Amino acid sequence: MLILLLTSEKVADRRGIGVWERESFVEGIQSLPSQTGQLIRSNPITKLLILLYHVLRDLSFIAYQLAKQGYYLGVTVSQYAAVGYRRFANGVDKLTGFYASSKNRLSGPKAVAKKE
């Protein structure tokens, strides 16, 4: 980096611009020591943030999968409930018909006369 900066100053001096007073963004980033990135990565706060990111990502994935399975379970249970309810309704209709026919047979003609 130092060689690059010295070369840049030499080129600028040859062009008559003078010595560099301010380094560019790229030069500023390149002048940071290579250990700075490692310091940031090994920082406990950074590790905590990365851990929280991974935990929340995994939890959201699990919650999505559970919601999806819950939805499919609800649809399946409601389909079985609909079939069961239809069978129950048919059974009630048969019992109602059976009761009405039994009542008519046991009562005889008087029950018909009372209705009219």
VOPATOR-758513 format. One record per residue: residue number from 1; x negated, y, z negated of N, C-alpha, C in turn; residue in one letter. Coordinates in Angstrom, 3 decimals. Atoms other than C-alpha are relative to their C-alpha. Layout:
N
{k: NUM; n_px: X; n_py: Y; n_pz: Z; ca_px: X; ca_py: Y; ca_pz: Z; c_px: X; c_py: Y; c_pz: Z; r: A}
...
This chain:
116
{k: 1; n_px: -0.828; n_py: -1.191; n_pz: 0.000; ca_px: 0.000; ca_py: 0.000; ca_pz: 0.000; c_px: -0.870; c_py: 1.250; c_pz: 0.000; r: M}
{k: 2; n_px: 0.899; n_py: -1.140; n_pz: 0.082; ca_px: -2.802; ca_py: 2.335; ca_pz: -0.860; c_px: -0.644; c_py: 0.284; c_pz: 1.349; r: L}
{k: 3; n_px: 0.606; n_py: -0.167; n_pz: -1.326; ca_px: -4.388; ca_py: 1.723; ca_pz: 2.555; c_px: 0.992; c_py: 0.662; c_pz: 0.943; r: I}
{k: 4; n_px: -1.030; n_py: -0.577; n_pz: -0.857; ca_px: -1.088; ca_py: 2.540; ca_pz: 4.259; c_px: 0.178; c_py: 1.485; c_pz: -0.298; r: L}
{k: 5; n_px: -0.160; n_py: -1.399; n_pz: 0.381; ca_px: -0.755; ca_py: 5.770; ca_pz: 2.302; c_px: -1.205; c_py: 0.833; c_pz: 0.457; r: L}
{k: 6; n_px: 1.184; n_py: -0.717; n_pz: -0.455; ca_px: -4.342; ca_py: 6.780; ca_pz: 3.052; c_px: 0.009; c_py: 0.165; c_pz: 1.516; r: L}
{k: 7; n_px: -0.090; n_py: -0.079; n_pz: -1.454; ca_px: -3.831; ca_py: 5.979; ca_pz: 6.736; c_px: 1.024; c_py: 1.049; c_pz: 0.403; r: T}
{k: 8; n_px: -1.034; n_py: -0.985; n_pz: -0.317; ca_px: -0.635; ca_py: 8.030; ca_pz: 6.775; c_px: -0.504; c_py: 1.415; c_pz: -0.250; r: S}
{k: 9; n_px: 0.554; n_py: -1.324; n_pz: 0.281; ca_px: -2.469; ca_py: 10.951; ca_pz: 5.182; c_px: -1.021; c_py: 0.406; c_pz: 1.060; r: E}
{k: 10; n_px: 0.980; n_py: -0.298; n_pz: -1.041; ca_px: -5.260; ca_py: 10.679; ca_pz: 7.750; c_px: 0.693; c_py: 0.404; c_pz: 1.287; r: K}
{k: 11; n_px: -0.737; n_py: -0.326; n_pz: -1.224; ca_px: -2.768; ca_py: 10.685; ca_pz: 10.639; c_px: 0.630; c_py: 1.372; c_pz: -0.132; r: V}
{k: 12; n_px: -0.631; n_py: -1.290; n_pz: 0.218; ca_px: -0.946; ca_py: 13.626; ca_pz: 9.145; c_px: -1.041; c_py: 1.116; c_pz: 0.025; r: A}
{k: 13; n_px: 1.062; n_py: -0.998; n_pz: 0.011; ca_px: -4.216; ca_py: 15.466; ca_pz: 8.631; c_px: -0.479; c_py: 0.284; c_pz: 1.421; r: D}
{k: 14; n_px: 0.421; n_py: -0.188; n_pz: -1.394; ca_px: -5.218; ca_py: 14.884; ca_pz: 12.256; c_px: 1.030; c_py: 0.809; c_pz: 0.786; r: R}
{k: 15; n_px: -1.039; n_py: -0.743; n_pz: -0.723; ca_px: -1.905; ca_py: 16.242; ca_pz: 13.462; c_px: 0.128; c_py: 1.420; c_pz: -0.514; r: R}
{k: 16; n_px: -0.036; n_py: -1.360; n_pz: 0.524; ca_px: -2.378; ca_py: 19.302; ca_pz: 11.353; c_px: 1.142; c_py: 0.236; c_pz: -0.960; r: G}
{k: 17; n_px: -1.132; n_py: -0.160; n_pz: 0.911; ca_px: 0.528; ca_py: 18.629; ca_pz: 9.045; c_px: -0.498; c_py: 0.228; c_pz: -1.425; r: I}
{k: 18; n_px: 0.533; n_py: -0.140; n_pz: 1.349; ca_px: -1.613; ca_py: 18.408; ca_pz: 5.958; c_px: 0.233; c_py: -1.272; c_pz: -0.804; r: G}
{k: 19; n_px: -0.135; n_py: 1.162; n_pz: 0.888; ca_px: -1.557; ca_py: 16.067; ca_pz: 2.999; c_px: 1.474; c_py: -0.218; c_pz: -0.315; r: V}
{k: 20; n_px: -1.403; n_py: 0.348; n_pz: 0.306; ca_px: 1.673; ca_py: 14.240; ca_pz: 2.286; c_px: 0.336; c_py: 0.480; c_pz: -1.390; r: W}
{k: 21; n_px: -0.427; n_py: -0.452; n_pz: 1.314; ca_px: 3.518; ca_py: 15.884; ca_pz: -0.521; c_px: 1.074; c_py: -0.907; c_pz: -0.589; r: E}
{k: 22; n_px: -1.102; n_py: 0.837; n_pz: 0.487; ca_px: 6.463; ca_py: 13.539; ca_pz: -0.715; c_px: 0.013; c_py: -1.287; c_pz: 0.797; r: R}
{k: 23; n_px: -0.034; n_py: 1.276; n_pz: -0.700; ca_px: 6.617; ca_py: 9.849; ca_pz: 0.098; c_px: 1.433; c_py: -0.326; c_pz: 0.417; r: E}
{k: 24; n_px: -1.337; n_py: 0.365; n_pz: -0.480; ca_px: 9.503; ca_py: 8.401; ca_pz: 2.041; c_px: 0.591; c_py: -1.078; c_pz: -0.903; r: S}
{k: 25; n_px: -0.687; n_py: 1.011; n_pz: 0.799; ca_px: 12.047; ca_py: 5.984; ca_pz: 0.585; c_px: -0.687; c_py: -1.356; c_pz: 0.116; r: F}
{k: 26; n_px: 0.647; n_py: 1.298; n_pz: -0.226; ca_px: 10.344; ca_py: 2.972; ca_pz: 2.151; c_px: -1.335; c_py: -0.057; c_pz: -0.718; r: V}
{k: 27; n_px: 1.279; n_py: -0.021; n_pz: 0.691; ca_px: 6.969; ca_py: 3.997; ca_pz: 0.825; c_px: 0.187; c_py: -0.038; c_pz: -1.508; r: E}
{k: 28; n_px: -0.278; n_py: 0.022; n_pz: 1.437; ca_px: 8.481; ca_py: 4.597; ca_pz: -2.583; c_px: 0.349; c_py: -1.398; c_pz: -0.475; r: G}
{k: 29; n_px: -0.367; n_py: 1.371; n_pz: 0.359; ca_px: 10.001; ca_py: 1.114; ca_pz: -2.629; c_px: -1.224; c_py: -0.904; c_pz: 0.077; r: I}
{k: 30; n_px: 1.180; n_py: 0.845; n_pz: -0.149; ca_px: 6.774; ca_py: -0.453; ca_pz: -1.369; c_px: -1.045; c_py: 0.288; c_pz: -1.070; r: Q}
{k: 31; n_px: 0.995; n_py: -0.328; n_pz: 1.012; ca_px: 4.780; ca_py: 1.340; ca_pz: -4.020; c_px: 0.340; c_py: -0.600; c_pz: -1.362; r: S}
{k: 32; n_px: -0.348; n_py: 0.657; n_pz: 1.259; ca_px: 6.712; ca_py: -0.388; ca_pz: -6.788; c_px: -0.794; c_py: -1.291; c_pz: -0.114; r: L}
{k: 33; n_px: 0.744; n_py: 1.242; n_pz: 0.136; ca_px: 4.722; ca_py: -3.259; ca_pz: -8.212; c_px: 0.898; c_py: -1.207; c_pz: 0.283; r: P}
{k: 34; n_px: -0.779; n_py: 1.196; n_pz: -0.323; ca_px: 5.780; ca_py: -6.700; ca_pz: -7.117; c_px: 0.558; c_py: -0.646; c_pz: -1.256; r: S}
{k: 35; n_px: -0.488; n_py: 0.569; n_pz: 1.248; ca_px: 6.298; ca_py: -7.569; ca_pz: -10.760; c_px: 1.295; c_py: 0.645; c_pz: -0.471; r: Q}
{k: 36; n_px: -1.216; n_py: -0.683; n_pz: 0.428; ca_px: 9.157; ca_py: -5.098; ca_pz: -11.097; c_px: 1.227; c_py: -0.856; c_pz: 0.263; r: T}
{k: 37; n_px: -1.120; n_py: 0.897; n_pz: -0.297; ca_px: 11.561; ca_py: -7.458; ca_pz: -9.359; c_px: 0.067; c_py: -1.153; c_pz: -0.969; r: G}
{k: 38; n_px: 0.040; n_py: 1.101; n_pz: 0.961; ca_px: 10.438; ca_py: -10.251; ca_pz: -11.631; c_px: 0.436; c_py: 0.477; c_pz: -1.378; r: Q}
{k: 39; n_px: -0.434; n_py: -0.550; n_pz: 1.287; ca_px: 10.926; ca_py: -7.993; ca_pz: -14.667; c_px: 1.514; c_py: 0.161; c_pz: -0.051; r: L}
{k: 40; n_px: -1.458; n_py: -0.170; n_pz: -0.058; ca_px: 14.466; ca_py: -7.207; ca_pz: -13.561; c_px: 0.691; c_py: -1.357; c_pz: -0.073; r: I}
{k: 41; n_px: -0.606; n_py: 1.333; n_pz: 0.003; ca_px: 15.242; ca_py: -10.886; ca_pz: -12.900; c_px: -0.116; c_py: -0.688; c_pz: -1.354; r: R}
{k: 42; n_px: 0.186; n_py: 0.657; n_pz: 1.290; ca_px: 13.881; ca_py: -11.982; ca_pz: -16.274; c_px: 0.627; c_py: 0.784; c_pz: -1.152; r: S}
{k: 43; n_px: -0.653; n_py: -0.813; n_pz: 1.010; ca_px: 15.741; ca_py: -9.243; ca_pz: -18.158; c_px: 1.218; c_py: -0.751; c_pz: -0.551; r: N}
{k: 44; n_px: -1.140; n_py: 0.727; n_pz: 0.566; ca_px: 18.280; ca_py: -10.782; ca_pz: -20.600; c_px: 1.353; c_py: 0.557; c_pz: 0.431; r: P}
{k: 45; n_px: -1.275; n_py: -0.586; n_pz: -0.439; ca_px: 20.997; ca_py: -8.341; ca_pz: -19.534; c_px: 0.333; c_py: -0.475; c_pz: 1.409; r: I}
{k: 46; n_px: -0.216; n_py: 0.486; n_pz: -1.362; ca_px: 20.542; ca_py: -9.323; ca_pz: -15.907; c_px: 0.388; c_py: -1.468; c_pz: -0.021; r: T}
{k: 47; n_px: -0.358; n_py: 1.418; n_pz: 0.111; ca_px: 20.633; ca_py: -12.995; ca_pz: -16.866; c_px: 1.427; c_py: -0.173; c_pz: -0.506; r: K}
{k: 48; n_px: -1.369; n_py: 0.063; n_pz: 0.513; ca_px: 23.821; ca_py: -12.388; ca_pz: -18.853; c_px: 1.013; c_py: 0.339; c_pz: 1.092; r: L}
{k: 49; n_px: -0.911; n_py: -0.382; n_pz: -1.080; ca_px: 25.463; ca_py: -10.629; ca_pz: -15.908; c_px: 0.117; c_py: -1.097; c_pz: 1.051; r: L}
{k: 50; n_px: -0.033; n_py: 1.096; n_pz: -0.970; ca_px: 24.516; ca_py: -13.447; ca_pz: -13.558; c_px: 0.775; c_py: -1.182; c_pz: -0.563; r: I}
{k: 51; n_px: -0.735; n_py: 1.095; n_pz: 0.643; ca_px: 25.808; ca_py: -16.026; ca_pz: -16.041; c_px: 1.497; c_py: 0.281; c_pz: -0.020; r: L}
{k: 52; n_px: -1.420; n_py: -0.367; n_pz: 0.007; ca_px: 29.102; ca_py: -14.144; ca_pz: -16.433; c_px: 0.610; c_py: -0.109; c_pz: 1.388; r: L}
{k: 53; n_px: -0.485; n_py: 0.112; n_pz: -1.370; ca_px: 29.450; ca_py: -13.960; ca_pz: -12.665; c_px: 0.285; c_py: -1.458; c_pz: 0.351; r: Y}
{k: 54; n_px: -0.184; n_py: 1.414; n_pz: -0.342; ca_px: 28.982; ca_py: -17.711; ca_pz: -12.279; c_px: 1.140; c_py: -0.630; c_pz: -0.799; r: H}
{k: 55; n_px: -1.069; n_py: 0.560; n_pz: 0.828; ca_px: 31.288; ca_py: -18.557; ca_pz: -15.189; c_px: 1.357; c_py: 0.478; c_pz: 0.493; r: V}
{k: 56; n_px: -1.280; n_py: -0.539; n_pz: -0.470; ca_px: 34.053; ca_py: -16.252; ca_pz: -13.956; c_px: 0.371; c_py: -0.546; c_pz: 1.381; r: L}
{k: 57; n_px: -0.260; n_py: 0.578; n_pz: -1.312; ca_px: 33.687; ca_py: -17.558; ca_pz: -10.405; c_px: 0.511; c_py: -1.428; c_pz: -0.136; r: R}
{k: 58; n_px: -0.429; n_py: 1.381; n_pz: 0.201; ca_px: 33.995; ca_py: -21.155; ca_pz: -11.607; c_px: 1.377; c_py: -0.062; c_pz: -0.653; r: D}
{k: 59; n_px: -1.315; n_py: -0.017; n_pz: 0.643; ca_px: 36.925; ca_py: -20.318; ca_pz: -13.883; c_px: 1.106; c_py: 0.399; c_pz: 0.970; r: L}
{k: 60; n_px: -1.017; n_py: -0.399; n_pz: -0.977; ca_px: 38.768; ca_py: -18.557; ca_pz: -11.084; c_px: 0.271; c_py: -1.129; c_pz: 0.995; r: S}
{k: 61; n_px: -0.192; n_py: 1.143; n_pz: -0.892; ca_px: 38.204; ca_py: -21.563; ca_pz: -8.818; c_px: 0.843; c_py: -1.077; c_pz: -0.670; r: F}
{k: 62; n_px: -0.771; n_py: 1.002; n_pz: 0.732; ca_px: 39.527; ca_py: -23.928; ca_pz: -11.497; c_px: 1.444; c_py: 0.463; c_pz: -0.172; r: I}
{k: 63; n_px: -1.360; n_py: -0.530; n_pz: 0.161; ca_px: 42.528; ca_py: -21.670; ca_pz: -12.150; c_px: 0.771; c_py: -0.085; c_pz: 1.313; r: A}
{k: 64; n_px: -0.649; n_py: 0.110; n_pz: -1.309; ca_px: 43.281; ca_py: -21.587; ca_pz: -8.424; c_px: 0.412; c_py: -1.441; c_pz: 0.278; r: Y}
{k: 65; n_px: -0.304; n_py: 1.410; n_pz: -0.237; ca_px: 43.100; ca_py: -25.378; ca_pz: -8.182; c_px: 1.147; c_py: -0.466; c_pz: -0.897; r: Q}
{k: 66; n_px: -1.085; n_py: 0.377; n_pz: 0.901; ca_px: 45.333; ca_py: -25.792; ca_pz: -11.249; c_px: 1.330; c_py: 0.592; c_pz: 0.443; r: L}
{k: 67; n_px: -1.234; n_py: -0.623; n_pz: -0.483; ca_px: 47.883; ca_py: -23.343; ca_pz: -9.874; c_px: 0.516; c_py: -0.721; c_pz: 1.238; r: A}
{k: 68; n_px: -0.392; n_py: 0.722; n_pz: -1.208; ca_px: 47.886; ca_py: -25.167; ca_pz: -6.552; c_px: 0.609; c_py: -1.357; c_pz: -0.361; r: K}
{k: 69; n_px: -0.530; n_py: 1.306; n_pz: 0.416; ca_px: 48.372; ca_py: -28.551; ca_pz: -8.223; c_px: 1.328; c_py: 0.161; c_pz: -0.737; r: Q}
{k: 70; n_px: -1.261; n_py: -0.266; n_pz: 0.696; ca_px: 51.077; ca_py: -27.079; ca_pz: -10.476; c_px: 1.135; c_py: 0.288; c_pz: 0.964; r: G}
{k: 71; n_px: -1.021; n_py: -0.299; n_pz: -1.004; ca_px: 52.928; ca_py: -25.762; ca_pz: -7.454; c_px: 0.481; c_py: -1.288; c_pz: 0.667; r: Y}
{k: 72; n_px: -0.384; n_py: 1.244; n_pz: -0.658; ca_px: 52.845; ca_py: -29.138; ca_pz: -5.696; c_px: 0.741; c_py: -0.928; c_pz: -0.961; r: Y}
{k: 73; n_px: -0.706; n_py: 0.801; n_pz: 0.987; ca_px: 53.887; ca_py: -30.882; ca_pz: -8.902; c_px: 1.425; c_py: 0.509; c_pz: -0.195; r: L}
{k: 74; n_px: -1.331; n_py: -0.589; n_pz: 0.139; ca_px: 56.803; ca_py: -28.467; ca_pz: -9.291; c_px: 0.900; c_py: -0.320; c_pz: 1.180; r: G}
{k: 75; n_px: -0.792; n_py: 0.329; n_pz: -1.192; ca_px: 57.934; ca_py: -29.057; ca_pz: -5.711; c_px: 0.433; c_py: -1.456; c_pz: -0.034; r: V}
{k: 76; n_px: -0.317; n_py: 1.426; n_pz: 0.047; ca_px: 57.776; ca_py: -32.837; ca_pz: -6.162; c_px: 1.043; c_py: -0.292; c_pz: -1.073; r: T}
{k: 77; n_px: -0.966; n_py: 0.221; n_pz: 1.080; ca_px: 59.624; ca_py: -32.769; ca_pz: -9.489; c_px: 1.373; c_py: 0.538; c_pz: 0.392; r: V}
{k: 78; n_px: -1.298; n_py: -0.559; n_pz: -0.400; ca_px: 62.332; ca_py: -30.522; ca_pz: -8.052; c_px: 0.665; c_py: -0.869; c_pz: 1.067; r: S}
{k: 79; n_px: -0.583; n_py: 0.904; n_pz: -0.993; ca_px: 62.801; ca_py: -32.910; ca_pz: -5.104; c_px: 0.597; c_py: -1.226; c_pz: -0.678; r: Q}
{k: 80; n_px: -0.536; n_py: 1.144; n_pz: 0.735; ca_px: 63.195; ca_py: -35.868; ca_pz: -7.463; c_px: 1.229; c_py: 0.396; c_pz: -0.811; r: Y}
{k: 81; n_px: -1.152; n_py: -0.477; n_pz: 0.773; ca_px: 65.561; ca_py: -33.802; ca_pz: -9.632; c_px: 1.216; c_py: 0.184; c_pz: 0.902; r: A}
{k: 82; n_px: -1.119; n_py: -0.182; n_pz: -0.928; ca_px: 67.680; ca_py: -32.946; ca_pz: -6.589; c_px: 0.615; c_py: -1.343; c_pz: 0.376; r: A}
{k: 83; n_px: -0.505; n_py: 1.344; n_pz: -0.333; ca_px: 67.968; ca_py: -36.630; ca_pz: -5.599; c_px: 0.732; c_py: -0.587; c_pz: -1.203; r: V}
{k: 84; n_px: -0.647; n_py: 0.513; n_pz: 1.214; ca_px: 68.774; ca_py: -37.591; ca_pz: -9.202; c_px: 1.318; c_py: 0.689; c_pz: -0.282; r: G}
{k: 85; n_px: -1.245; n_py: -0.734; n_pz: 0.236; ca_px: 71.380; ca_py: -34.855; ca_pz: -9.487; c_px: 1.090; c_py: -0.442; c_pz: 0.970; r: Y}
{k: 86; n_px: -0.986; n_py: 0.498; n_pz: -0.966; ca_px: 73.072; ca_py: -36.044; ca_pz: -6.280; c_px: 0.550; c_py: -1.355; c_pz: -0.433; r: R}
{k: 87; n_px: -0.461; n_py: 1.309; n_pz: 0.485; ca_px: 73.214; ca_py: -39.603; ca_pz: -7.657; c_px: 0.903; c_py: 0.151; c_pz: -1.217; r: R}
{k: 88; n_px: -0.832; n_py: -0.261; n_pz: 1.177; ca_px: 74.577; ca_py: -38.295; ca_pz: -10.952; c_px: 1.374; c_py: 0.522; c_pz: 0.411; r: F}
{k: 89; n_px: -1.276; n_py: -0.559; n_pz: -0.468; ca_px: 77.249; ca_py: -36.271; ca_pz: -9.124; c_px: 0.858; c_py: -1.079; c_pz: 0.659; r: A}
{k: 90; n_px: -0.759; n_py: 1.095; n_pz: -0.605; ca_px: 78.253; ca_py: -39.313; ca_pz: -7.059; c_px: 0.544; c_py: -0.943; c_pz: -1.060; r: N}
{k: 91; n_px: -0.468; n_py: 0.846; n_pz: 1.105; ca_px: 78.480; ca_py: -41.379; ca_pz: -10.255; c_px: 1.177; c_py: 0.627; c_pz: -0.730; r: G}
{k: 92; n_px: -1.109; n_py: -0.698; n_pz: 0.665; ca_px: 80.689; ca_py: -38.743; ca_pz: -11.889; c_px: 1.248; c_py: -0.051; c_pz: 0.874; r: V}
{k: 93; n_px: -1.151; n_py: 0.076; n_pz: -0.905; ca_px: 82.923; ca_py: -38.677; ca_pz: -8.791; c_px: 0.624; c_py: -1.392; c_pz: -0.011; r: D}
{k: 94; n_px: -0.525; n_py: 1.371; n_pz: 0.055; ca_px: 83.231; ca_py: -42.479; ca_pz: -8.869; c_px: 0.737; c_py: -0.255; c_pz: -1.305; r: K}
{k: 95; n_px: -0.677; n_py: 0.174; n_pz: 1.294; ca_px: 84.073; ca_py: -42.434; ca_pz: -12.590; c_px: 1.325; c_py: 0.751; c_pz: -0.045; r: L}
{k: 96; n_px: -1.240; n_py: -0.782; n_pz: -0.037; ca_px: 86.667; ca_py: -39.714; ca_pz: -12.024; c_px: 1.054; c_py: -0.733; c_pz: 0.816; r: T}
{k: 97; n_px: -0.931; n_py: 0.773; n_pz: -0.825; ca_px: 88.240; ca_py: -41.753; ca_pz: -9.221; c_px: 0.455; c_py: -1.271; c_pz: -0.697; r: G}
{k: 98; n_px: -0.348; n_py: 1.218; n_pz: 0.732; ca_px: 88.121; ca_py: -44.925; ca_pz: -11.306; c_px: 0.985; c_py: 0.308; c_pz: -1.119; r: F}
{k: 99; n_px: -0.900; n_py: -0.387; n_pz: 1.089; ca_px: 89.775; ca_py: -43.156; ca_pz: -14.262; c_px: 1.377; c_py: 0.357; c_pz: 0.543; r: Y}
{k: 100; n_px: -1.291; n_py: -0.402; n_pz: -0.572; ca_px: 92.499; ca_py: -41.666; ca_pz: -12.051; c_px: 0.765; c_py: -1.224; c_pz: 0.491; r: A}
{k: 101; n_px: -0.696; n_py: 1.191; n_pz: -0.499; ca_px: 93.289; ca_py: -45.011; ca_pz: -10.383; c_px: 0.422; c_py: -0.899; c_pz: -1.157; r: S}
{k: 102; n_px: -0.357; n_py: 0.820; n_pz: 1.159; ca_px: 93.251; ca_py: -46.841; ca_pz: -13.735; c_px: 1.202; c_py: 0.595; c_pz: -0.718; r: S}
{k: 103; n_px: -1.106; n_py: -0.673; n_pz: 0.684; ca_px: 95.579; ca_py: -44.269; ca_pz: -15.262; c_px: 1.296; c_py: -0.199; c_pz: 0.779; r: K}
{k: 104; n_px: -1.189; n_py: 0.186; n_pz: -0.819; ca_px: 97.992; ca_py: -44.567; ca_pz: -12.326; c_px: 0.508; c_py: -1.440; c_pz: -0.093; r: N}
{k: 105; n_px: -0.430; n_py: 1.402; n_pz: 0.097; ca_px: 98.011; ca_py: -48.370; ca_pz: -12.544; c_px: 0.601; c_py: -0.302; c_pz: -1.348; r: R}
{k: 106; n_px: -0.501; n_py: 0.296; n_pz: 1.346; ca_px: 98.533; ca_py: -48.421; ca_pz: -16.318; c_px: 1.299; c_py: 0.746; c_pz: -0.304; r: L}
{k: 107; n_px: -1.182; n_py: -0.804; n_pz: 0.293; ca_px: 101.178; ca_py: -45.689; ca_pz: -16.403; c_px: 1.202; c_py: -0.456; c_pz: 0.809; r: S}
{k: 108; n_px: -1.102; n_py: 0.437; n_pz: -0.847; ca_px: 103.255; ca_py: -47.064; ca_pz: -13.595; c_px: 0.680; c_py: 1.148; c_pz: 0.691; r: G}
{k: 109; n_px: -0.727; n_py: -1.026; n_pz: -0.764; ca_px: 105.919; ca_py: -45.084; ca_pz: -11.721; c_px: 0.343; c_py: 1.237; c_pz: -0.822; r: P}
{k: 110; n_px: -0.356; n_py: -1.158; n_pz: 0.825; ca_px: 106.645; ca_py: -42.795; ca_pz: -14.693; c_px: -1.056; c_py: 1.111; c_pz: 0.122; r: K}
{k: 111; n_px: 1.081; n_py: -0.991; n_pz: -0.119; ca_px: 103.256; ca_py: -41.071; ca_pz: -14.331; c_px: 0.137; c_py: 0.776; c_pz: 1.290; r: A}
{k: 112; n_px: -0.204; n_py: -0.696; n_pz: -1.266; ca_px: 104.012; ca_py: -40.275; ca_pz: -10.702; c_px: 1.153; c_py: 0.951; c_pz: -0.107; r: V}
{k: 113; n_px: -1.200; n_py: -0.835; n_pz: 0.147; ca_px: 107.445; ca_py: -38.895; ca_pz: -11.666; c_px: -0.314; c_py: 1.236; c_pz: -0.816; r: A}
{k: 114; n_px: 0.348; n_py: -1.150; n_pz: 0.845; ca_px: 105.944; ca_py: -36.618; ca_pz: -14.333; c_px: -0.781; c_py: 1.051; c_pz: 0.783; r: K}
{k: 115; n_px: 0.800; n_py: -0.953; n_pz: -0.786; ca_px: 103.562; ca_py: -35.088; ca_pz: -11.829; c_px: 0.869; c_py: 0.855; c_pz: 0.901; r: K}
{k: 116; n_px: -0.858; n_py: -0.737; n_pz: -0.943; ca_px: 106.340; ca_py: -34.074; ca_pz: -9.488; c_px: 0.924; c_py: 0.897; c_pz: -0.697; r: E}
